[in-house]
Amino acid sequence: MNSDARIAADPSLHAVVAAEETAWINPRLLPFDVVDGLSQLVVSDADIRDAADRLRRFAPFIRRAFPETEETEGLIESPLRAIPKMQAHLAETYAAEIPGRLLLKMDSHLAIAGSVKARGGIYEVLKHAEELALAAGRLTRTDDYAKLADMRDFFAQYTMQVGSTGNLGMSIGIMSAAIGFRVRVHMSADAKQWKKNLLRSHGVEVIEYADDYSRAVAEGRRASDADPMSHFVDDEKSVDLFLGYAVAAERLQEQLTAQGITVDRDHPLIVYIPAGVGGAPGGVSYGLRRLYHDNVHCFFVEPAQCPSVLLGIATQEFERANVHDYGIAGKTDADGLACASPSSLVTRIMTNHIAGVFTISEAHLYDYLRALDTSEGLRIEPSSCAAFAGSLGLLRFPAARTYCEQHGLTPERLAHATQIAWATGGRLVPEEIWTEYLATYR
């Protein structure tokens, strides 16, 4: 079936291919107990525990290499903050009902890389470093991993490579350089110049392409495959990246508990995460489903001009789906979300786990950016601001309202809901770029 036939056969895609703001609800979402066994064959609870343990082993090294993590004792974690003024501002400005309590998960302010990519990207770098050091007899799992800071000469014989629109490249580049790896980041035309400059300041080799994200990934993979001493971080297929993101769920659970927030059928958790190729939102959402089962409702949010994960899951074409095949431009100011085709891993594993996808216009990215700055004094980059389209759209779009009705999200339960907008990047944005962002689409 070609793209025109798929659109004709699925009315839910009409607004999507018209690049309109909309809510697409996933008809393949299954109850957790039904899909649990099959999912664990790909990524199990034991895998996620192993990833969490590995990050704890590396905490002494991270604490030594990055003094800004001293307060968290080498764990890279972000605040979870209530944003009542933003919630009130959005509700009033857009005449929208935003039930329950709106929180901001501030991965925008994560240490080291300043984005959600500090989870998956840094995790894969650390895992590769551990494997190399263990294989060479330079490390045991019972060692104090702070010793890795003195092994730069050993790691300098190896290269890390990645294709990126920006934030993943920064997480890979900054951590790899800290360990001592040589690093090459292949960056697409959508990548912001300030991100390239920041990477180069850390000694990272940045290779630029005039084409989109898929080309940068393909070229990075090809270059790495030709070098036996190189490891390629594959944002489209990596289980290790996925695991690094999945660990966030347990961390969030601890934060919710510390804030006295209950999650159960009568107190649902609704999470909105911006999506590019899909790795970060996929891993986080998967981890949350494993903890909260059907009491958590995870939605992705994508630019209306680049809804690749939506198309990949909706058509079941997975990584073969490309927004250009549906007449969508694929151009967006949300550089971290500028992926014309999605992850093969994420679109498959999340087919039965994701509740749906909201899409957002370019102008609203900046409207929400300014609103958060004015109301709460917080700054997150345009890609992060996509998350607010979810809380605004939950009761705005008929398809989303129907989802609520079908999944027991009654007005009474929604009144006791916790809604989380997952901010994916922003801490490292230079001041002059904030000035530019705040003036865009005014």
N, C-alpha and C positions, 0 to 999 in steps of 0.2 A: 504494500500500500504506500503510495507516495504522500508527500506532505499535504498536498491539496485534498486528497481523499481523507486523510486523518482529520483535518480541520472540519471538513464537511460532515464527517461521521461523529464528531464530538463537539457539541455546542459549547461545552465548558472552555474550549480553546479559542472561541471566536474573539473574546476580549483580549486574550493573551497575544494572539498574533496581530491584533490591531494596536499593540503596545499601549494598552490602556491600564490604568490601575484597576486591579480586580482581586478576587479571592478564588483560588482554585482549590477544591477540596478533593483529597485523594480517595478514590473509590476502592482502592486496594488495601487501605488500612485494616489490619486485623487485630483482634484482641491479643494482648500480650501472651497469654497462656497458649494460644493457638500457634503463634509464630516463634515462640521461645526456643524450642529444640533445634529448629533449622538454623536460626540465627547463631546459636552457640557453636555450630559447626564452623562458622567463619570467624567470629570473634566471641570468645567465651568470657564468663566472669573471671575465670582463672587468668586469662590473658590480661584483663584490666587490672587485676590485683598485682600481677607481675610487673606491669608498667608503673603502677603506683609505688611498688617497692623499689624499683630501679631509680625513680626520681628521688626517693628518700636516701638511697645510697649516695647519690651525686650531690646531695645538699651541702656537705662540707666543701666540695670543690666550688660549687656555685657561690657559696658564702665567701670563699676566699677570692674568687675571680671577680665577683661583682658585689662590692661592699653595700650597694643599695638594698641587697637582700638580707642584710644583717638582722633586721627587725623580724623577718619571717624565718630566720635560721636556715636560709638557703632554699626554702621552698618558694616557687614562683606562683604567687596567688594574688587575686584582685579583690577589692572591696565589693560588697553587695549593699546597695544604698537605696533607701526609699526616696522617691522623687515626687512628693505630693504637689509641689508647685507646678511642675511640668505636667502632671496628670490633669490638674485643674485648668492649666492654660490650654492644653490640647482639647479638652472637653468643651471649653467655652468657645475657643476659636473656630472649631470645626463642628460645633453643635452635635457632639458625639457623646454617647454613653460609654464610659470606660469603667466597668464595674470592678469591685474589689480594690486591691492595693497594687500600684504600679511601682516596681523596683527596677533599678539599673544594675546589671552585672558588669562591672567596670574592667573588662579585659582590655579596654582602651588604655588602661593605666598599668598594665602588667609591667613588671620590672624587665629590664634588658632590651626587649624588642618592642614594647609598647603596643602590643596587639595580641589577639587570640592565638596568632601563629607562634607566640612564645610557648604555647603548650605543645602542639604536635611537632612543629619544626625543631624546637630545641630538644624535645624528647628523642627524635630520630637521630640527631647528631650525637647525643649522649650515648644512646644505645650502640651506635656504630663504634664510637670511641671505646666503649667498654669491651665490645667483642674483639677489637684489634688488640687491646692491651692484655686481655685474658689469654688470647691465642698466642701472644708473644711471651707469655710468662712474666709480664711486667706488672700484673695486678691480680689479686684474688678478691672474691666477693666479700671477704671479711676485713679487707684493708680499709684504712681511712682514705676515702677517695680524694681528699685534698691533695694527696701526693701527685695526682694527675696534672696539677699546675706546674710541676717540675719536669714534665715529660714532653715539652714542646718539640724538642729535637726528634723524638720518636714519631710524633704525629705529623711532622713537617714533610715526611716522605709520602703522605697520602693527600688526596684531593677530594673535596666535597663539591658537588655541582647540583644546581636546581634551576628550574624554569619558574618564573614568577612575574606577577604584575606589581609586586612591591613588598607587601608585608611578610609573606613567607620567605622571600629572599633576604629580608632584614633579619629575621630570626635565625635562619641558617647561617647567614654571613657573619653576624656578630658572635654567635656562640662558637662556630667553627674556628673563627680567627682567635678567639680566646683560648681554645684548646691547643691551637698550633697548626691546624690543617691549612693547606692551601685551599682557597675557595674561589669558585667561579659561579656567578649568578647570571643566568641568561634572562634578560628582561624584555618584555613585550613593549610595543609602542604606547600602551596605556599606562605604563609605569610613570610615576611622578619624578621629575628631575631631582627634587630634594631627597628622595629616597635613594636614588643612584649616588648622589653626592655623599650621603651619610655612609653608605656601604664602602665607597672608595676611601673614606676617611679612616675606616677600620682595616685597610689593606686588602679589601676584597676586589677581585677582578670582575668588573661588570661588563657583560657583552650585550649590546643593544641590537634590537631587531625592529624593522619598520612594520612588521606584521603583528598579529594578535598573539594572545597567550598560548594557543595551541602550537604555534610555530616555535615559540621560545622553549616550550617543554620538549618538543620533538628534537630540536637542535641540541638542547642540553643533554637529553638522553643519548643521542647519537655520539656526542663528544665523549661522554662518560663511558659508554660501552667500548670505545676504542682505547681506553686507558685502564689497564688491569689494577692500577693503584687508585682508581677513582670510584667513589660511591655516588650514585644519583638519587636524590630525594624526589620521588615521583608523586607529585600532588594528585595525579589522576588515579593512582593504583595502590598507594602505599598503605599497608595495614599498620605499620609502625606509627605513621602520622595519625591515623584514625585512633589508635590506642592512646596516644598522648592527649588527644582531645577528650577521649572518653573518661579519663581520670578526673576531669573537671566536675563530673556529676557528683562524685563522692565528696569533693571539696565543697560544692554548693550545698549539699545536704547538711554538712556540718555547720555552714553559715546560717541556713534556715533554722536549724535546731537552736543555735545560739541566740537567734532573734525571736525565739518563741513562736515560729511559724509552723503550723501543722499542714501536712499534705495528706489528704485522704479523699474519699469520694465526695464528702460534703465540703471539703476545702481544696478544690482542684488547683493544680499548678499549670499555668499556661505560659509557654516560652516562645519568644520570637527571635530568630537568629538570622542575620544577613548571610546570604549564600552566594559564592562565586562558582568555583568548581565543585564545592559541596563538602570538602573534607572536614573542616572545622565544625560546621553545624551538624553534619552527619554524625561525627564522633560524639559531640556533646549530647545530642538528642538521643543517640543510642544508649549512652551511659545513663541518661535520665530515665529512659524507659526500663532499663534493667533494674533501677532502684524503685521507681514509683509505679511501674506497670501502667494500668489504664487510668491512673489518677493524674498523669501528666499528659499534656497535649502540646506537642512540639510542632511549630510552624516555621518554615523558612520564609525569608523575605528576599526578593530579587528585584533588580531594576527592571522596569517595564521594557526597557530597550535591550535587556540581556537575560531572559528567563530560562537559562539553559537546563538547570536541574529540574525545573517544572516540566519542560518539554521531554527531558530524558525519561522521567518517571511516567508522565501522562501517556506518552506514546509507546513506552516500553522499548524504545530504541536505545536507551541508556547512553553510553558515550558516543554513539553514532548520531545522536540528535545534535543538530547545529542550528542556532537561531537564524543564521543567514538563509537556510533552506526554507524558512517560514516567512521570509520577507522582512525580518526584524533586523535593525541596523547593527545591534551588538555594540554600540558606542555609548559609554556612560562615564560620567564624572566619578562614579564610585569605582575607582581603579581596582580595588581589591575584589570587586564582583564582576569584572569585565572578562568573563570566560564564555566563549561562544559555544563550547561543548563541555559537558559535565564529567565528573569522575565515574569511571566504570564501576568501581567498588561501591561508592556511596549510592548511586542510583539503584543498584541491585539490592544492597542490604537494607536500605531505607524504604524500599517500595512498600513494605507492609508495616512500617513503623511511623512514617511521617503523616501528620494530620492533614497538611496542605501547604500551600504557598501563597503568600500575598505578593503583589507587585507594586512598585512605587515609581512615581514620576521623578524626573531629574530635579525639577523646581522644589518638590517637597523635601528632598534630601537637605537642601539648604534652609528651607523654612524651619524644619525641625532642629537643625543645627543652631540657628539663631535663637529659637525658642528655649532650648536647653541652656544655652549660654545666659540668656536673660533671666530665666526663671530660677535656675539652680546654680548658676555660676560654674557650669561644667562644660568642657569642650571635648567633643569627640568628632572624628573625621566624617565626611559625608557618607562613606560606606556604612559606618556604624549607625547613622541616623535612619537607615532603612528600617531598623527594628521597630520604630514607632508606628510604621504603617500597619503592623499587626494589631496592636492594642486599639488603634482607631478603627480598624476594619472588621473586628470580630463581630460587632453588632450592626455594622453598616451594610455589608454585602449580604444579599439573600442567601447565597450558598453557605456563608459562614454561620448565619443564624440557623440555617437548617442543620448544620453540623452540631451546633450547640443543642438543638432539640433532640437530635438522634443519639447524642452521647451523654445525656443526663445533665447537661450544663444548664439547669433551670435558673431562673432569676434569683432564687434563694441561694443556690450554690455559687453562682457567679458573684453574688454580693460578698461571699467569703473567700473568693478566689485570690490567689497571688499571681499577678502577671509580671513577667520579667522580660524587659528589653535587653538583649545581650549586645553590649557595645564592644565592637571588635577591634577598634584601633583609634589612636589619636595622641598618645602621650608625647611622641617624638616629633610632632608637627612643629616646624619652626614658626616663630611669631609672625614673620612677614607673610607666611602662607595662611595663618589664621585671618589676617586682615583681608586677604584675597577671598577666602571662603565666606567670611561674614558679609561681604559685599556682592556675592554672586546671586543672580536671579532676584535682585531687590526690585 
